[in-house]
């Protein structure tokens, strides 16, 4: 039997996850980012273009971050939600959001 758990995710949480990924967890595999404005990532319709060498260009949106959270391993998702996460957790979230799997690390 599956349980459905509902969390309130604030704009600040999305921004913090994005900042942690960009400044600590994911900077080793991201080649270029179109615009780094963490305070905008939680806005509907806003997107950030992220280029990865040999893989192409990916668009990151609020919706993709939220979808990525749903597919994160449960321990990672729990740490993100209770704010005990680290840069590796934020990196996993970003990879899940962009690639639907962990490609790096």
C-alpha positions as CSV (number, residue, x, y, z in Angstrom):
1,X,0.0,0.0,0.0
2,X,1.3,3.5,-1.0
3,X,0.9,6.4,1.3
4,X,0.3,9.9,0.0
5,X,2.1,12.6,1.9
6,X,1.3,16.3,1.4
7,X,3.9,19.0,2.1
8,X,3.7,22.8,1.7
9,X,6.7,23.9,-0.4
10,X,7.5,27.5,-0.1
11,X,9.1,29.7,-2.8
12,X,12.0,30.1,-0.4
13,X,12.5,26.4,-0.2
14,X,12.7,26.2,-4.1
15,X,15.1,29.1,-4.2
16,X,17.3,27.6,-1.5
17,X,17.4,24.2,-3.2
18,X,18.4,25.9,-6.5
19,X,21.1,28.0,-4.9
20,X,22.6,25.0,-3.0
21,X,22.6,23.0,-6.3
22,X,24.2,25.8,-8.3
23,X,26.7,26.9,-5.8
24,X,27.8,23.6,-4.4
25,X,26.3,20.4,-5.6
26,X,26.0,20.7,-9.4
27,X,28.7,23.1,-10.4
28,X,31.1,20.3,-11.5
29,X,28.8,19.1,-14.4
30,X,27.1,22.3,-15.5
31,X,29.0,24.1,-18.2
32,X,26.8,27.2,-18.7
33,X,23.6,28.7,-17.2
34,X,21.6,31.3,-19.0
35,X,20.6,33.4,-16.1
36,X,21.3,32.9,-12.4
37,X,18.5,34.5,-10.6
38,X,17.5,32.2,-7.7
39,X,14.7,34.5,-6.6
40,X,12.9,33.9,-9.9
41,X,13.0,30.1,-10.0
42,X,9.8,29.8,-8.0
43,X,7.8,32.0,-10.5
44,X,5.4,30.2,-12.8
45,X,6.6,30.3,-16.4
46,X,10.2,31.3,-15.6
47,X,12.9,29.0,-16.9
48,X,16.7,28.7,-16.7
49,X,18.7,27.2,-19.6
50,X,21.4,24.9,-18.4
51,X,24.0,23.5,-20.8
52,X,25.8,20.3,-20.1
53,X,28.8,19.3,-22.2
54,X,28.1,16.4,-24.5
55,X,24.4,16.3,-23.5
56,X,22.9,19.6,-24.7
57,X,20.7,22.3,-23.3
58,X,18.0,21.7,-20.7
59,X,15.3,24.1,-19.4
60,X,14.7,24.2,-15.6
61,X,11.4,25.4,-14.3
62,X,9.5,25.4,-11.0
63,X,7.4,22.6,-12.3
64,X,10.4,20.5,-13.2
65,X,11.9,21.0,-9.8
66,X,8.6,19.9,-8.2
67,X,8.5,16.8,-10.5
68,X,12.1,16.1,-9.7
69,X,11.3,16.1,-6.0
70,X,8.6,13.4,-6.5
71,X,11.2,11.1,-8.1
72,X,14.0,11.7,-5.6
73,X,15.0,8.8,-3.4
74,X,12.9,9.0,-0.2
75,X,15.8,9.9,2.0
76,X,16.8,12.8,-0.2
77,X,13.3,14.1,-0.5
78,X,12.8,13.9,3.3
79,X,16.0,15.9,3.9
80,X,15.0,18.5,1.4
81,X,11.6,18.9,3.0
82,X,12.9,19.1,6.6
83,X,15.7,21.3,5.5
84,X,18.5,19.1,6.7
85,X,19.8,18.6,3.1
86,X,23.3,19.2,1.8
87,X,24.8,20.0,-1.6
88,X,24.7,16.4,-2.7
89,X,20.9,16.2,-2.0
90,X,20.3,19.5,-4.0
91,X,22.4,18.0,-6.8
92,X,20.3,14.9,-6.9
93,X,17.1,17.0,-7.0
94,X,18.5,19.1,-9.9
95,X,19.5,16.0,-11.9
96,X,16.1,14.3,-11.3
97,X,14.4,17.6,-12.4
98,X,16.5,17.8,-15.6
99,X,17.2,14.2,-16.6
100,X,14.6,12.2,-14.6
101,X,17.6,10.2,-13.2
102,X,21.0,10.8,-11.5
103,X,23.5,10.9,-14.3
104,X,26.5,12.4,-12.5
105,X,27.9,11.2,-9.2
